[in-house]
Amino acid sequence: KFNSKIMNIALVPGTFFPHPGGAQVQIHNLANKLNEKKINVDCYLFENTNLISNNYRIIIFNKIIFSLVFLLKYYIGLNLKFILKIYLNKLIINNHYDLWHFNFINFKSLILIDCLKDLDQRVLVTFQGIDIQLNKEIGYGYRLDKKYEKYLNIVIKKIDYFSCLSNTIKNDLLGFEIPNNKMSIIPNAVNIDKFKKFQKKKKLDKKKINLITVARFSEKKKGFDLLPKVALKLIEAKIDFCWNIIGKGTKNLISHNIIKDNPKNFSIFDDLISFNETYLPNSELIKKYSESDIYINLSRIESFGITFVEALASQIPIISFDTKGVNEIIIDKYNGYIIRENNINYMSNIIIEIYNNPSLLNSLEEGIINSCKEYDLNLVTNKFIDAYNNLKQQ
């Protein structure tokens, strides 16, 4: 596998399929695109995967070694890094990696980075949100775990470079006193060419408005506790709507009375992910986007929000609360609507206004088309290659 003429990258996602999520989709798409661009990619996983659409090599870390080192370090504070370093050194010698790219950090990732820096390896990290963000009000963030927080503060100083999904993540890193010259903004991305195949001229049927929300079920973080309140306002205004809600665990929403009592207004899909296509999301989910009129985001916090870019690539606007991460993608009355102060009434009224005046969507078309260009997978992959080359030369 080793070829001295091309770059050799080890990608390490802290979490991967079958666990669903935007971070998993991103690292899979990036690895496939890097492979297309003739860069050797090995993806190292902590667990087995059900993925079948990878054009890159997947390697499962030795579970016995990792479990032993992790359990003793986390629960007892006993450091057995030397065992892990012997194992990692063999991988490095056999594969001649130019650098290690970590996407989404957990405690095992921190141990691994610590060992790799002892072995003089170059390390680039992309935090994805829960691994760096902290929101005590809704109990969100790995940093609520004091052991994780303490170890993160040690290891983060050793990392060579950071790619930041957004200024929100960059500001979190600045809080750790990471210098600006060790960071660059590289957002998540979608394969826009794939979305173009499903794009069609939007024509809002005044008889019904189609809404869509794509998110795993996390009641507070993703704001699913607010969904019944928005829906009630629409029902009271006699708006004929169908709300597609797609994501792992969203079947939990069926327990809400408003959904049970108004089944014609809701379609809930626990998941639409499949692995028979090279780039995700798969065609079935893209079709759901393209058949929708508006994307509704209820999240209280996001690091980036890849589903917003997927919606824009499908040429549909987003209505969202004014939260970190989101407000770097969505510009009010340009490619969607930003709702201040989590105002449920205002969000509902915007939907009602669009229902009564479909031409409002026409004014957003140009902004939607222009704003998703910077999130194209080809462009973003080239930014990573530039970052890899710069780090390789250090």
Helices and strands as residue ranges (DSSP letters): E 8-13, H 22-36, E 40-45, E 57-60, H 63-71, I 72-76, H 81-95, E 99-103, H 107-118, E 123-126, G 136-138, G 142-144, H 146-155, G 156-158, E 161-164, H 167-174, G 180-182, E 183-185, H 192-196, E 209-214, G 224-226, H 227-236, E 241-246, G 250-255, H 257-261, G 263-265, E 266-269, H 283-290, E 294-297, H 306-313, E 318-321, G 326-328, E 336-339, G 340-342, H 344-356, G 358-364, H 365-371, G 373-375, H 377-392
